[in-house]
Amino acid sequence: MRIGLFTVAGTAPLDELVTQVRLARDAGLDSVFFGHAWSWDALMTAALAGREVPGIELGTAIVPTYPRHPLALAGQALTAQAMAGGRFTLGVGPSHPQVIEGAHGISYERPARHTREYLSALRPLLRGEDVDYHGETLTAAATIDAPGATPPPVLLSALGPAMLRIAGELADGTLTTWTGAEAIADHIAPSITKAAEAAGRPAPRVLAGAVVALTTDPDAVRRDLAEQLGFAGNFPAYRSILDRQGLSGVHETVIAGDEKDVARQLRRFADAGATDLLISPRGDLTRLLDFAATLH
């Protein structure tokens, strides 16, 4: 199982984010993925870090699809791939109605149909093909000319059955959050793998996100996260995956304790079928990076 770092692009100045990537690379981690926030652009941050720090995969987790037309995102993603020397991975997803409708004022109608059509247009655009796509939710008719760029892998945030089926058929893997090892083993990995096999596609990546803290007071970490991010449990997709796991809130997915206990919990993700573990750190970053490097 590959080990990566997840951080939101808006958590620090750009230079500090690049430094975090360098620290992750030097600690021996495999990747750094940037989340979307109302701050630095996650895709551009990954591109910058890829330009500045060789020897590590950079990606987004995730870029919301509704606000960016496939033509615009394809051009950005190919630019990032070129800047990162072929080490960029594009993670996309429809996001949530609270974000798309509440903040952007864009209808969140039929997210599964939107996502299927979006990927159907995006993937050939990334390959430099002449696209003339007319779907129910979008139209894309153009060719992206990015000399020397190679198509980046595309991952789809997927937690429910419909989205996992789309991820298996049209993407190279999935990104999860607020999802424990049991749900990876019983639901995520089997669903996306079955869809990929039925579509005649290679085995998909399963990137499992986990909030991790090395601490003597796990309950305090969970209380803090509940106060800061408890609202996420009201998002429909997150509520559904939490209910599937019998959990009341996102704070219950936190993995916290001493090194021995945390390592035991994290290794369960590999047994569950996760190909990658993306650690979202709480607390001392350097200590967590050094610890994460021991999990390979």
Stockholm file with secondary structure:
# STOCKHOLM 1.0

chainA/1-296         MRIGLFTVAGTAPLDELVTQVRLARDAGLDSVFFGHAWSWDALMTAALAGREVPGIELGTAIVPTYPRHPLALAGQALTAQAMAGGRFTLGVGPSHPQVIEGAHGISYERPARHTREYLSALRPLLRGEDVDYHGETLTAAATIDAPGATPPPVLLSALGPAMLRIAGELADGTLTTWTGAEAIADHIAPSITKAAEAAGRPAPRVLAGAVVALTTDPDAVRRDLAEQLGFAGNFPAYRSILDRQGLSGVHETVIAGDEKDVARQLRRFADAGATDLLISPRGDLTRLLDFAATLH
#=GR chainA/1-296 SS CEEEEEEETTSSCHHHHHHHHHHHHHHTCSEEEEECCSSSCHHHHHHHHHHHSCSSEEEESCEESTTSCHHHHHHHHHHHHHHTTSCEEEEEECCCHHHHTTTTCCCCCCHHHHHHHHHHHHHHHHTTCCEEEECSSCEEEECCCCTTCCCCCEEEECCSHHHHHHHHHHSSEEEECSCCHHHIIIIIHHHHHHHHHHTTCCCCEEEEEEEEEECSCHHHHHHHHHHHHGGGGGSHHHHHHHHHTTCSSGGGGCEEECHHHHHHHHHHHHHHTCSEEEEEEESCHHHHHHHHHTTC
#=GC SS_cons         CEEEEEEETTSSCHHHHHHHHHHHHHHTCSEEEEECCSSSCHHHHHHHHHHHSCSSEEEESCEESTTSCHHHHHHHHHHHHHHTTSCEEEEEECCCHHHHTTTTCCCCCCHHHHHHHHHHHHHHHHTTCCEEEECSSCEEEECCCCTTCCCCCEEEECCSHHHHHHHHHHSSEEEECSCCHHHIIIIIHHHHHHHHHHTTCCCCEEEEEEEEEECSCHHHHHHHHHHHHGGGGGSHHHHHHHHHTTCSSGGGGCEEECHHHHHHHHHHHHHHTCSEEEEEEESCHHHHHHHHHTTC
//
